[in-house]
Amino acid sequence: MKKPVLLFALKCSVIVYFAACTNIQTLSVSASVTKLVTKGSWKVNCYSNANTDNTCNFKDYTFTFETSGNVTAVKDGVSYTGNWLEDNISKKITINFNKSNAVLNELTDYWDITAISDAGISFEKTTDMDTEKFYITAL
């Protein structure tokens, strides 16, 4: 009878150990995106529109978000500047590239912040017709 209890306790200990030692920290959506997104450069790791994967449109872009509210996207040495703003109350981010580039214009809108971690941030918006999602990761 002691063996099953001991085995169960050992399994629980191993699970707790690995759960506590994980290196990925998921932050609550109530955390500010500004502190994280202004730390460095980012890339779009996933972009879908109406369940169609359009990530390849963003593959060569690098994004830098500044605390001043400017956002810069660079592709092949060409810079495109826009602005961004976080709304902590509604948990949204606004991105605006002023129609300077057709691909970047896909990001121009109000986005719900759906997940935040040290590794990346997920955004989503839903219209009457479809749902768009994108995920950025730190470089």
C-alpha positions in Angstrom: 0.0 0.0 0.0 2.9 2.4 0.7 4.4 1.9 -2.8 1.4 3.5 -4.7 1.4 6.5 -2.3 5.1 6.9 -2.6 5.0 6.6 -6.4 2.2 9.2 -6.5 4.1 11.6 -4.3 7.2 11.2 -6.4 5.3 11.9 -9.6 3.7 15.0 -8.1 7.1 16.2 -6.9 8.5 15.9 -10.4 5.6 17.8 -12.0 5.9 20.6 -9.4 9.6 20.8 -10.0 9.3 21.1 -13.8 6.4 23.6 -13.5 8.4 25.8 -11.1 11.6 25.7 -13.2 10.1 26.7 -16.5 11.8 29.7 -18.1 8.8 31.1 -19.9 6.9 33.7 -17.9 3.3 34.4 -19.0 2.2 37.8 -17.8 -1.4 38.7 -17.2 -3.2 40.6 -19.9 -3.6 43.3 -17.3 0.2 43.9 -17.6 1.3 46.9 -19.7 2.4 46.1 -23.2 4.4 49.3 -23.3 7.1 48.1 -20.9 7.6 45.0 -22.9 7.2 46.1 -26.5 9.6 49.1 -26.2 12.5 46.9 -25.0 13.8 46.0 -28.5 13.0 44.9 -32.0 10.1 42.6 -32.9 9.0 40.5 -35.9 5.5 39.2 -36.9 5.6 35.5 -36.1 2.0 34.9 -37.2 -0.6 36.9 -39.0 -4.0 35.5 -40.1 -7.0 37.0 -41.6 -10.2 35.0 -41.8 -8.3 31.9 -41.1 -5.9 32.5 -44.0 -2.2 32.6 -43.0 -0.6 35.7 -44.3 2.5 35.6 -42.2 4.8 35.5 -45.3 3.7 39.1 -46.1 5.6 40.3 -42.9 8.6 37.9 -43.0 11.3 40.5 -43.8 10.0 43.3 -41.5 11.5 44.3 -38.2 9.5 46.5 -35.9 10.7 48.9 -33.2 8.2 50.5 -30.9 9.3 53.7 -29.1 8.0 55.0 -25.8 7.3 58.3 -27.7 4.5 56.5 -29.6 6.4 56.0 -32.9 6.7 52.6 -34.5 9.2 51.9 -37.2 9.1 48.9 -39.6 12.2 48.2 -41.6 12.4 45.9 -44.7 15.5 45.7 -46.9 16.9 48.9 -45.5 13.7 50.9 -46.1 12.0 52.4 -43.1 8.3 53.0 -42.7 7.2 55.1 -39.7 3.8 55.1 -38.0 2.5 55.5 -34.5 1.1 53.4 -31.8 -0.8 53.8 -28.5 -1.8 51.4 -25.8 -5.1 51.8 -24.0 -4.6 50.2 -20.6 -8.3 50.4 -19.7 -9.7 48.6 -22.7 -6.6 46.5 -23.2 -6.2 47.6 -26.8 -3.4 48.8 -28.9 -3.8 51.2 -31.8 -1.3 50.9 -34.7 -1.3 53.4 -37.6 1.1 53.3 -40.6 -0.8 56.1 -42.4 -1.3 54.0 -45.5 2.4 54.3 -46.3 2.7 50.7 -47.3 -0.1 48.2 -48.4 1.3 45.3 -46.2 1.8 47.5 -43.1 -1.7 49.0 -43.6 -3.0 45.6 -42.7 -1.8 46.3 -39.1 -3.4 49.8 -39.1 -6.3 49.4 -36.7 -7.4 48.9 -33.1 -6.3 45.5 -31.7 -7.3 43.6 -28.6 -4.4 42.5 -26.5 -5.1 38.8 -26.0 -1.8 37.5 -24.5 1.4 38.8 -23.1 4.6 36.9 -22.3 8.3 37.7 -22.2 8.6 36.0 -25.6 5.8 37.7 -27.4 2.4 39.4 -27.6 -0.8 38.3 -29.3 -3.4 40.7 -30.8 -6.8 40.1 -32.3 -9.6 42.1 -33.9 -13.0 40.9 -34.9 -15.2 42.5 -37.5 -18.6 41.5 -38.8 -17.0 39.4 -41.5 -13.9 37.8 -39.9 -11.3 37.6 -37.2 -7.7 38.8 -37.7 -4.9 37.8 -35.4 -1.2 38.5 -35.2 1.6 37.5 -32.9 4.9 39.4 -32.5 8.0 37.9 -31.0 11.1 39.6 -29.7 14.3 39.4 -31.7 
